[in-house]
Each structure stands twice: as structure tokens, then as C-alpha cells.
Amino acid sequence: MIHIVFEEANTDVLQKAIELDENLQGDIIEIKDDFAVGPIVDIYGTEGYQQRRDWWKSLLEFSPYTEQLNIVDDKLMVHNLLRRLDEEPEEKAWIWMGQNAHDVCSYYWLMSQCKEYAGRIEVLYLNNLPFFSEKGNIFYPTHLHEIQPKEFLKAKKLARPITLSEFELDPDEWKKTCNENAMVRFLEGGKKIVGKEVDFYDKDILVNLTKTAQKLYKVLNNTLSKMKVQTGDVFLVWRIREMANEGKVVVAGDWAKGWKEITLVLPGGESVIVEETESEA
């Protein structure tokens, strides 16, 4: 059994679930790219792939993840996956997918390369399904890592082969999305992805800025904790830099020294940070 997930946090919780059920035993593979943001035109071609790498490189500059681009090679991962399926005819792969644009876009990107393995690629889409929280309350998770490991034991019953019809229709939908090449992709429901403008998340950032300067990390934490639709911190910081260029945000500090040196404030505000306790910083 090969398990495929699309976020590092999903890997951790699925590994804990596997430890609870020997029937889930298998290798876990993570697709690391976030295809819900950034350029994806000609994504399978050399030029489109390089354009996307260059875009990520510009975003990762000055971030805590500067080395990440060098260790992410999803194309090689897929190559190795398909080779393994060729060499092991009895092997199956399970694609675990939460109800969010990150997972659904990654599903489209991956399955469009797997048509020859129809019947052996199964999907577990936890779409609008209730689960129990740690406190025993029913909730509807949008990401796999929100689910308790023991709850995965019932989720495994959802596994089903990707149908021949899906192998025909889903790659066409993905091709349309790639050709549209919006910089942000949003999940409307089911597997319907729609493109949004690049400033789609700007409002989530701006609502957490004030006329008093704050550290970048504090703004990020507040933004990510309150966002109804999640995206990554690297993308948010890129948008902050873009808004600063447009005069919508005032940035102080040296980006070359890293995120920890940066402070943010709304135009016309006080640029000096008020003393904060360590817990507030």
C-alpha cells in the first residue's frame, strides 16, 4: 500500500493512524508543492515547470525555508511512484484528500499523470463529512490533519478506485484551470476549482494590521488563525511585500536578515513597536 498526502501535517497524523491499524500499513508519500497558488500554465512542460520554480524561488527569498526549493522534486516523486507501480503489479496507491483547494489541485495534478494505472489508484475524499473532535464534538474538517488518528480508521472505508470516467473528465478540468492560470485557486465545492485574483487573501492580512507596528510573525499567526480559507505563510508574506510596494502596508526592517526582523503597520501609523511580552511577540 502506498499512501499519498499533500501536506506535511497530514503525513504525521496518518502515520499515527497506521500505528493503530496494521491493515493501513504502507509507505507515505507527500506531494510538497501547493498548486492552489502560483502559475500553472504548461505545468507539465519544461518551460512551465521552470517558470513555477522561479516564482517559488522569488517567494522563498528571505524566508525560513530558503533551502526548501532544492529538496522539493515532485516530478521525481511521481516518476518513482509510477515506476514502483510498474514493478509491483499488485501494489495500490491511496490518495488522501481533504476539502480544500490545496489538496484538490494537487489531486488533479497527480491523477492526470496516472491514467494507465486505473483500478490501482484509489481516492479517499473527506468531502463534507462529520468527525469527532478530541472533545467529542462533531465537526466538519477541511484538512486531514484536523482529524484524530483513531478517526482515520473509519475514514479508510471511503477508499474507492478513481473511475474511468474521472480519468477522462478530471484531467480536462485541470487543463482548463491550468490554461486560465489564475494566481489563486478556490474550491467552490466538490472538486470545482475556480480562479481568483492574486489579491484574494489581501483582506485577511489587512484586517489584522493596525496603526501600531507589529512584528511580522505576530501578523502571520493572527491571520492564519482567523482565515476561513487557508493558504501558506510564504504566499502571505509575498503578498505583504507586494502590498508594501503599492503603499498599502508600511514595512520596517531588513528583509535580508529574515522575517523575524520585519515589522508592519498601516500607512500613517506609528512605526515603533510597543513593548510586548514574549507570549505576545
MARTI-727447 format. One line per 3 residues: number of its first residue (from 1); their letters; for each residue x, y, z of C-alpha. Coordinates in nm, 3 decimals, padded with zeros to 5 digits. Layout:
% residues N
NUM) a) X/Y/Z ~ ...;
% end
This chain:
% residues 281
1) mih) 00.000/00.000/00.000 ~ 00.118/00.349/-00.088 ~ -00.045/00.646/00.084;
4) ivf) -00.025/00.987/-00.085 ~ -00.090/01.313/00.102 ~ -00.041/01.679/00.020;
7) eea) 00.078/01.840/00.345 ~ 00.349/01.751/00.595 ~ 00.099/01.772/00.883;
10) ntd) -00.114/01.510/00.705 ~ 00.185/01.276/00.696 ~ 00.224/01.298/01.073;
13) vlq) -00.139/01.222/01.159 ~ -00.167/00.943/00.900 ~ 00.145/00.778/01.039;
16) kai) -00.019/00.774/01.383 ~ -00.331/00.619/01.229 ~ -00.122/00.349/01.063;
19) eld) 00.023/00.258/01.401 ~ -00.333/00.190/01.520 ~ -00.432/-00.037/01.230;
22) enl) -00.198/-00.285/01.064 ~ -00.431/-00.301/00.763 ~ -00.321/00.053/00.678;
25) qgd) 00.046/-00.039/00.674 ~ 00.231/00.119/00.385 ~ 00.464/00.394/00.274;
28) iie) 00.354/00.757/00.293 ~ 00.446/00.992/00.009 ~ 00.395/01.368/00.029;
31) ikd) 00.342/01.598/-00.268 ~ 00.506/01.914/-00.138 ~ 00.404/02.182/-00.387;
34) dfa) 00.090/02.388/-00.329 ~ -00.081/02.401/-00.667 ~ -00.361/02.620/-00.528;
37) vgp) -00.143/02.927/-00.580 ~ 00.102/03.049/-00.841 ~ 00.149/02.997/-01.215;
40) ivd) 00.050/02.657/-01.354 ~ 00.026/02.715/-01.729 ~ 00.217/02.441/-01.916;
43) iyg) 00.282/02.282/-01.575 ~ 00.399/01.951/-01.724 ~ 00.629/02.117/-01.979;
46) teg) 00.986/02.228/-01.917 ~ 00.912/02.598/-01.963 ~ 00.604/02.599/-01.740;
49) yqq) 00.779/02.393/-01.473 ~ 01.077/02.631/-01.471 ~ 00.850/02.936/-01.455;
52) rrd) 00.685/02.792/-01.146 ~ 01.020/02.712/-00.982 ~ 01.142/03.066/-01.049;
55) wwk) 00.823/03.206/-00.896 ~ 00.864/02.996/-00.580 ~ 01.230/03.095/-00.562;
58) sll) 01.131/03.463/-00.552 ~ 00.880/03.392/-00.273 ~ 01.117/03.184/-00.062;
61) efs) 01.386/03.451/-00.064 ~ 01.448/03.579/00.292 ~ 01.205/03.318/00.434;
64) pyt) 01.293/03.048/00.691 ~ 01.252/02.796/00.409 ~ 01.518/02.916/00.166;
67) eql) 01.656/02.564/00.115 ~ 01.316/02.409/00.054 ~ 01.318/02.463/-00.322;
70) niv) 01.626/02.245/-00.354 ~ 01.465/01.948/-00.174 ~ 01.124/01.961/-00.344;
73) ddk) 01.108/01.745/-00.655 ~ 00.751/01.628/-00.701 ~ 00.822/01.531/-01.062;
76) lmv) 01.082/01.282/-00.944 ~ 00.845/01.154/-00.676 ~ 00.578/01.081/-00.939;
79) hnl) 00.837/00.915/-01.162 ~ 00.938/00.685/-00.876 ~ 00.575/00.618/-00.785;
82) lrr) 00.482/00.509/-01.137 ~ 00.796/00.300/-01.167 ~ 00.707/00.121/-00.846;
85) lde) 00.355/00.052/-00.975 ~ 00.511/-00.093/-01.289 ~ 00.750/-00.313/-01.092;
88) epe) 00.490/-00.425/-00.836 ~ 00.168/-00.511/-01.027 ~ -00.025/-00.591/-00.707;
91) eka) 00.058/-00.257/-00.543 ~ -00.211/00.008/-00.498 ~ -00.194/00.376/-00.417;
94) wiw) -00.440/00.566/-00.197 ~ -00.475/00.941/-00.248 ~ -00.594/01.110/00.074;
97) mgq) -00.771/01.439/00.008 ~ -00.934/01.698/00.234 ~ -01.195/01.951/00.129;
100) nah) -00.960/02.235/00.039 ~ -00.811/02.383/-00.279 ~ -00.458/02.274/-00.190;
103) dvc) -00.549/01.904/-00.181 ~ -00.792/01.912/-00.474 ~ -00.549/02.094/-00.706;
106) syy) -00.273/01.852/-00.607 ~ -00.509/01.561/-00.675 ~ -00.577/01.696/-01.024;
109) wlm) -00.206/01.747/-01.089 ~ -00.121/01.394/-00.977 ~ -00.408/01.186/-01.117;
112) sqc) -00.371/01.344/-01.460 ~ -00.041/01.152/-01.481 ~ -00.182/00.816/-01.365;
115) key) -00.445/00.714/-01.622 ~ -00.252/00.400/-01.720 ~ -00.296/00.273/-01.364;
118) agr) -00.677/00.293/-01.349 ~ -00.812/00.046/-01.097 ~ -00.500/00.069/-00.882;
121) iev) -00.524/00.437/-00.784 ~ -00.786/00.493/-00.517 ~ -00.906/00.817/-00.362;
124) lyl) -01.034/00.898/-00.014 ~ -01.203/01.236/-00.039 ~ -01.324/01.350/00.303;
127) nnl) -01.574/01.587/00.146 ~ -01.825/01.746/00.387 ~ -01.809/01.450/00.626;
130) pff) -01.855/01.473/01.005 ~ -01.589/01.355/01.250 ~ -01.547/01.367/01.627;
133) sek) -01.305/01.617/01.777 ~ -01.082/01.540/02.075 ~ -01.357/01.680/02.299;
136) gni) -01.619/01.451/02.145 ~ -01.791/01.722/01.941 ~ -01.895/01.666/01.580;
139) fyp) -01.719/01.890/01.328 ~ -01.652/01.903/00.954 ~ -01.278/01.913/00.886;
142) thl) -01.136/02.077/00.576 ~ -00.784/01.937/00.625 ~ -00.677/01.582/00.709;
145) hei) -00.452/01.690/00.994 ~ -00.757/01.822/01.182 ~ -00.881/01.465/01.223;
148) qpk) -00.783/01.246/01.517 ~ -00.570/00.943/01.418 ~ -00.831/00.699/01.551;
151) efl) -01.094/00.861/01.328 ~ -00.892/00.759/01.022 ~ -00.990/00.402/01.096;
154) kak) -01.344/00.473/00.979 ~ -01.226/00.710/00.706 ~ -01.041/00.424/00.534;
157) kla) -01.379/00.275/00.439 ~ -01.423/00.562/00.195 ~ -01.143/00.436/-00.033;
160) rpi) -01.264/00.379/-00.388 ~ -01.090/00.347/-00.724 ~ -01.080/00.657/-00.943;
163) tls) -01.327/00.573/-01.218 ~ -01.251/00.560/-01.589 ~ -01.495/00.848/-01.633;
166) efe) -01.297/01.057/-01.381 ~ -00.974/00.972/-01.560 ~ -01.134/01.115/-01.874;
169) ldp) -01.305/01.424/-01.729 ~ -01.086/01.538/-01.439 ~ -00.770/01.595/-01.646;
172) dew) -00.978/01.810/-01.882 ~ -01.097/02.020/-01.589 ~ -00.739/02.055/-01.468;
175) kkt) -00.622/02.156/-01.815 ~ -00.883/02.435/-01.822 ~ -00.764/02.551/-01.479;
178) cne) -00.402/02.547/-01.593 ~ -00.481/02.744/-01.909 ~ -00.673/03.002/-01.705;
181) nam) -00.357/03.037/-01.494 ~ -00.513/03.244/-01.216 ~ -00.266/03.310/-00.935;
184) vrf) -00.509/03.185/-00.667 ~ -00.744/02.889/-00.692 ~ -01.051/02.847/-00.474;
187) leg) -01.262/02.538/-00.403 ~ -01.630/02.614/-00.454 ~ -01.746/02.267/-00.353;
190) gkk) -01.699/01.907/-00.455 ~ -01.399/01.921/-00.688 ~ -01.492/02.251/-00.856;
193) ivg) -01.192/02.484/-00.867 ~ -01.234/02.849/-00.969 ~ -00.965/03.108/-01.028;
196) kev) -00.933/03.419/-00.811 ~ -00.730/03.737/-00.838 ~ -00.383/03.746/-00.688;
199) dfy) -00.505/03.982/-00.411 ~ -00.771/03.731/-00.294 ~ -00.612/03.693/00.053;
202) dkd) -00.509/04.058/00.100 ~ -00.818/04.141/00.303 ~ -00.732/03.868/00.553;
205) ilv) -00.393/04.030/00.609 ~ -00.513/04.390/00.622 ~ -00.779/04.320/00.884;
208) nlt) -00.501/04.215/01.122 ~ -00.290/04.528/01.069 ~ -00.329/04.842/01.280;
211) kta) -00.183/05.191/01.315 ~ 00.054/05.043/01.572 ~ 00.352/04.847/01.442;
214) qkl) 00.354/04.470/01.491 ~ 00.608/04.202/01.425 ~ 00.559/04.011/01.103;
217) ykv) 00.531/03.678/01.286 ~ 00.251/03.812/01.503 ~ 00.055/03.933/01.199;
220) lnn) 00.107/03.596/01.029 ~ -00.008/03.398/01.332 ~ -00.318/03.613/01.375;
223) tls) -00.400/03.597/01.005 ~ -00.356/03.221/00.971 ~ -00.559/03.151/01.286;
226) kmk) -00.855/03.360/01.167 ~ -00.865/03.284/00.794 ~ -01.172/03.092/00.682;
229) vqt) -00.986/02.973/00.372 ~ -00.625/02.882/00.440 ~ -00.312/02.940/00.237;
232) gdv) 00.057/02.921/00.324 ~ 00.265/03.172/00.518 ~ 00.513/03.212/00.230;
235) flv) 00.237/03.325/-00.005 ~ 00.102/03.568/00.257 ~ 00.444/03.724/00.310;
238) wri) 00.483/03.767/-00.065 ~ 00.150/03.948/-00.073 ~ 00.265/04.170/00.216;
241) rem) 00.574/04.264/00.018 ~ 00.361/04.336/-00.288 ~ 00.117/04.550/-00.086;
244) ane) 00.414/04.738/00.060 ~ 00.526/04.820/-00.295 ~ 00.174/04.953/-00.359;
247) gkv) 00.176/05.169/-00.044 ~ -00.096/04.971/00.132 ~ 00.138/04.848/00.408;
250) vva) 00.443/05.010/00.564 ~ 00.730/04.768/00.624 ~ 01.024/04.838/00.853;
253) gdw) 01.333/04.622/00.890 ~ 01.579/04.444/00.665 ~ 01.434/04.153/00.467;
256) akg) 01.786/04.018/00.420 ~ 01.800/03.949/00.794 ~ 01.488/03.732/00.779;
259) wke) 01.123/03.754/00.874 ~ 01.200/03.800/01.244 ~ 01.341/04.147/01.171;
262) itl) 01.031/04.278/00.994 ~ 00.757/04.495/01.141 ~ 00.432/04.602/00.976;
265) vlp) 00.197/04.894/01.020 ~ -00.082/05.060/00.827 ~ 00.007/05.382/00.643;
268) gge) 00.010/05.681/00.877 ~ 00.062/05.464/01.185 ~ 00.334/05.454/01.449;
271) svi) 00.632/05.260/01.312 ~ 00.791/05.187/01.652 ~ 00.679/04.865/01.819;
274) vee) 00.526/04.899/02.162 ~ 00.699/04.672/02.415 ~ 00.539/04.327/02.408;
277) tes) 00.564/04.032/02.638 ~ 00.729/03.719/02.497 ~ 00.389/03.547/02.465;
280) ea) 00.257/03.836/02.256 ~ 00.556/03.861/02.027;
% end
